Amino acid sequence: MTAKKQKSVQAPAGQQSNEEQAAYIFADVIKAIDEDAAKAFALTIGATFDERVQFEISRSSTGSADMPKVKKLNSYRAKLALPSMARVMMALGVSPAFINARQVKEVDGDRFNIYAIDKVVDFVRALGGHAKLANAHNIAIAKSMLIFEEHDKPFTGEMAMCAASDKIRSQDPNAKLLRRHNVDKATAGTQASSTLNALMALGLVINKGTKRAATYVFANTDQAGAFKELLKTV
């Protein structure tokens, strides 16, 4: 008998450990989603991407559909606008509307960061069990968040940047807890913000601080609990 099975046997009758319960709930919700509902939601995701593509084309002086940003969006659409991915989004209780969320007050201003969309795809695929978490920044930052939570330490924007780049020196003694990636420090801010924005868009992480003095924590939900269990395997 394996250690995992022994743990289940030792749990009170009719109950599972917190880890098993969180993972089971999320997987069960995904499986219970009706196929037609998943297909309909996938179409909604696709339409949201189409809206974003048209917005980006309208901002170009040439109106070209060959723009690098548009090509990226179409590639993300192909990965996310699928019934299997739609099921994960539905289980998370997330609308794809964030893809077109304005980042500034101006109507024609920037929308949700395109690099964050790429990271959303990575998280959704991993949560659905369709692929391992692959983005190195996603792994370093999310794993570091989990370690900080286990040590009851605040995870700040500075720590997220330090997780993205081991080239950044920090005076914070908690930095020794980080799981660090090796990107150049000049891009650490972009990588950190895009990963955190992806996690917040999916409802897995919230900022309990302010925009200028952020403190990031995992949401108190079953979905976030399942995500933390996934991170323990990375």
C-alpha positions as CSV (number, residue, x, y, z in Angstrom):
1,M,0.0,0.0,0.0
2,T,1.4,3.4,-1.0
3,A,1.8,6.3,1.4
4,K,-1.0,8.2,-0.4
5,K,-3.4,5.3,0.1
6,Q,-2.5,4.9,3.8
7,K,-3.2,8.6,4.2
8,S,-6.7,8.1,2.8
9,V,-7.4,5.1,5.1
10,Q,-6.3,7.1,8.1
11,A,-8.7,9.9,7.4
12,P,-12.0,9.9,9.3
13,A,-14.7,7.8,7.7
14,G,-16.4,9.5,4.7
15,Q,-13.8,12.2,4.7
16,Q,-10.7,13.1,2.6
17,S,-7.6,15.0,3.4
18,N,-7.7,18.7,2.4
19,E,-5.4,18.1,-0.5
20,E,-7.4,15.2,-1.9
21,Q,-10.7,17.1,-1.4
22,A,-9.6,20.2,-3.2
23,A,-8.2,18.3,-6.2
24,Y,-11.3,16.1,-6.3
25,I,-13.8,19.0,-6.2
26,F,-12.1,20.8,-9.1
27,A,-11.8,17.7,-11.3
28,D,-15.4,16.7,-10.5
29,V,-16.7,20.1,-11.5
30,I,-14.8,19.9,-14.8
31,K,-16.2,16.5,-15.6
32,A,-19.7,17.5,-14.7
33,I,-19.9,20.3,-17.2
34,D,-22.3,19.6,-20.0
35,E,-20.7,19.1,-23.4
36,D,-23.0,21.5,-25.2
37,A,-22.4,24.1,-22.6
38,A,-18.6,23.7,-23.0
39,K,-18.9,24.1,-26.7
40,A,-21.0,27.2,-26.4
41,F,-18.5,28.7,-23.9
42,A,-15.7,27.9,-26.3
43,L,-17.5,29.9,-29.0
44,T,-17.8,32.8,-26.5
45,I,-14.0,32.6,-25.9
46,G,-13.4,32.6,-29.6
47,A,-15.7,35.6,-30.1
48,T,-13.9,37.5,-27.4
49,F,-10.6,36.9,-29.1
50,D,-12.1,38.0,-32.4
51,E,-13.2,41.3,-30.8
52,R,-9.7,41.8,-29.4
53,V,-8.1,41.1,-32.8
54,Q,-10.4,43.6,-34.5
55,F,-9.5,46.2,-31.9
56,E,-5.8,45.7,-32.5
57,I,-6.2,45.9,-36.3
58,S,-8.2,49.1,-35.9
59,R,-5.2,50.7,-34.0
60,S,-2.8,50.0,-36.9
61,S,-2.4,52.6,-39.6
62,T,-2.3,49.9,-42.2
63,G,-5.1,47.9,-40.6
64,S,-3.1,44.7,-41.2
65,A,-4.1,41.3,-39.9
66,D,-0.4,40.3,-40.2
67,M,0.6,42.4,-37.2
68,P,2.7,40.4,-34.7
69,K,0.3,41.1,-31.9
70,V,-2.7,39.8,-34.0
71,K,-0.7,36.7,-34.9
72,K,-0.1,36.0,-31.2
73,L,-3.8,36.5,-30.4
74,N,-4.9,34.1,-33.1
75,S,-2.4,31.5,-31.8
76,Y,-3.8,31.9,-28.2
77,R,-7.3,31.7,-29.6
78,A,-6.5,28.4,-31.2
79,K,-5.3,27.0,-27.8
80,L,-8.0,28.5,-25.5
81,A,-11.2,28.5,-27.5
82,L,-11.7,24.8,-27.2
83,P,-14.4,22.9,-25.3
84,S,-11.7,21.2,-23.1
85,M,-10.3,24.6,-22.1
86,A,-13.7,26.1,-21.8
87,R,-14.5,23.5,-19.1
88,V,-11.6,24.7,-17.0
89,M,-12.6,28.3,-17.4
90,M,-16.2,27.4,-16.5
91,A,-14.9,25.5,-13.4
92,L,-12.9,28.5,-12.4
93,G,-16.0,30.7,-12.8
94,V,-14.2,33.0,-15.1
95,S,-15.5,35.0,-18.1
96,P,-13.1,35.6,-21.0
97,A,-14.1,39.3,-20.9
98,F,-10.8,40.1,-19.3
99,I,-9.1,39.7,-22.7
100,N,-10.7,43.0,-23.7
101,A,-10.4,44.7,-20.4
102,R,-9.2,48.3,-20.7
103,Q,-6.1,49.1,-18.8
104,V,-6.5,52.9,-19.1
105,K,-9.5,55.3,-19.1
106,E,-9.2,56.0,-22.8
107,V,-11.6,54.0,-25.0
108,D,-8.9,53.4,-27.6
109,G,-6.2,52.7,-25.0
110,D,-4.4,49.4,-24.2
111,R,-6.3,46.2,-23.4
112,F,-5.3,43.3,-21.2
113,N,-1.6,42.5,-21.6
114,I,-0.9,40.1,-24.4
115,Y,1.9,38.3,-22.5
116,A,-0.6,37.8,-19.6
117,I,-3.0,36.1,-22.0
118,D,-0.2,33.6,-23.0
119,K,0.3,32.9,-19.3
120,V,-3.4,32.4,-18.8
121,V,-3.3,29.7,-21.5
122,D,-0.4,28.0,-19.6
123,F,-2.3,28.0,-16.3
124,V,-5.6,26.8,-17.8
125,R,-3.9,23.9,-19.7
126,A,-2.2,22.8,-16.5
127,L,-5.3,23.0,-14.4
128,G,-7.2,21.0,-16.9
129,G,-4.5,18.3,-16.8
130,H,-3.8,18.7,-20.5
131,A,-0.2,19.7,-20.1
132,K,2.4,20.4,-17.4
133,L,2.8,24.0,-16.2
134,A,5.4,25.1,-18.7
135,N,6.1,28.8,-18.5
136,A,9.3,29.3,-16.3
137,H,8.1,32.6,-15.0
138,N,4.7,31.2,-14.0
139,I,6.4,28.4,-12.2
140,A,8.9,30.6,-10.4
141,I,6.4,33.2,-9.3
142,A,3.5,30.9,-8.4
143,K,5.7,28.4,-6.6
144,S,7.4,31.2,-4.7
145,M,3.9,32.5,-3.6
146,L,3.1,29.1,-2.3
147,I,6.4,28.9,-0.3
148,F,5.8,32.3,1.1
149,E,2.3,31.3,2.2
150,E,3.6,28.2,3.9
151,H,6.1,30.4,5.8
152,D,3.4,33.1,6.6
153,K,5.4,35.8,4.7
154,P,4.0,38.6,2.6
155,F,4.5,38.1,-1.2
156,T,5.1,41.6,-2.7
157,G,5.6,42.9,-6.2
158,E,9.3,43.1,-5.4
159,M,9.4,39.5,-4.4
160,A,7.6,38.6,-7.7
161,M,10.3,40.4,-9.7
162,C,13.0,38.7,-7.7
163,A,11.4,35.3,-8.4
164,A,11.5,36.2,-12.1
165,S,15.1,37.2,-12.1
166,D,17.9,35.9,-9.9
167,K,19.9,38.9,-11.1
168,I,18.0,41.2,-8.8
169,R,19.5,41.7,-5.4
170,S,17.0,42.3,-2.5
171,Q,17.6,43.4,1.1
172,D,14.4,41.6,2.1
173,P,15.5,38.5,4.2
174,N,12.5,36.6,2.8
175,A,14.1,36.6,-0.6
176,K,16.0,33.5,0.4
177,L,12.7,31.6,0.2
178,L,12.2,32.3,-3.4
179,R,12.2,29.8,-6.3
180,R,14.0,32.0,-8.8
181,H,14.2,32.1,-12.6
182,N,17.1,33.7,-14.5
183,V,15.6,36.2,-16.8
184,D,17.5,39.5,-17.3
185,K,16.5,42.0,-14.6
186,A,15.4,44.5,-17.2
187,T,12.4,42.3,-18.1
188,A,11.6,41.1,-14.6
189,G,8.9,43.7,-14.0
190,T,7.0,42.8,-17.2
191,Q,7.3,39.1,-16.5
192,A,6.2,39.4,-12.9
193,S,3.2,41.7,-13.7
194,S,2.0,39.5,-16.6
195,T,2.1,36.3,-14.5
196,L,0.3,38.0,-11.6
197,N,-2.3,39.6,-13.9
198,A,-2.9,36.2,-15.4
199,L,-3.5,34.6,-11.9
200,M,-5.8,37.5,-10.9
201,A,-7.8,37.2,-14.2
202,L,-8.4,33.6,-13.4
203,G,-9.5,34.4,-9.8
204,L,-6.7,32.4,-8.3
205,V,-4.8,35.3,-6.7
206,I,-5.9,38.6,-5.2
207,N,-4.0,41.8,-4.3
208,K,-4.7,42.6,-0.6
209,G,-2.6,45.7,-0.7
210,T,-2.7,48.6,-3.1
211,K,-1.6,49.1,-6.7
212,R,1.6,50.8,-5.5
213,A,2.2,48.6,-2.5
214,A,0.8,45.2,-3.6
215,T,0.6,42.1,-1.4
216,Y,-0.5,39.0,-3.3
217,V,-2.3,36.1,-1.7
218,F,-4.1,33.1,-3.0
219,A,-7.9,33.4,-3.1
220,N,-9.8,31.5,-0.5
221,T,-11.6,29.3,-2.9
222,D,-11.7,25.6,-3.8
223,Q,-10.3,26.5,-7.2
224,A,-7.3,28.2,-5.7
225,G,-6.9,25.3,-3.3
226,A,-6.7,22.9,-6.3
227,F,-4.2,25.2,-8.0
228,K,-2.0,25.1,-4.9
229,E,-2.1,21.4,-4.9
230,L,-0.9,21.5,-8.6
231,L,2.0,23.8,-7.6
232,K,3.2,21.2,-5.0
233,T,3.9,18.8,-7.9
234,V,6.0,21.4,-9.9
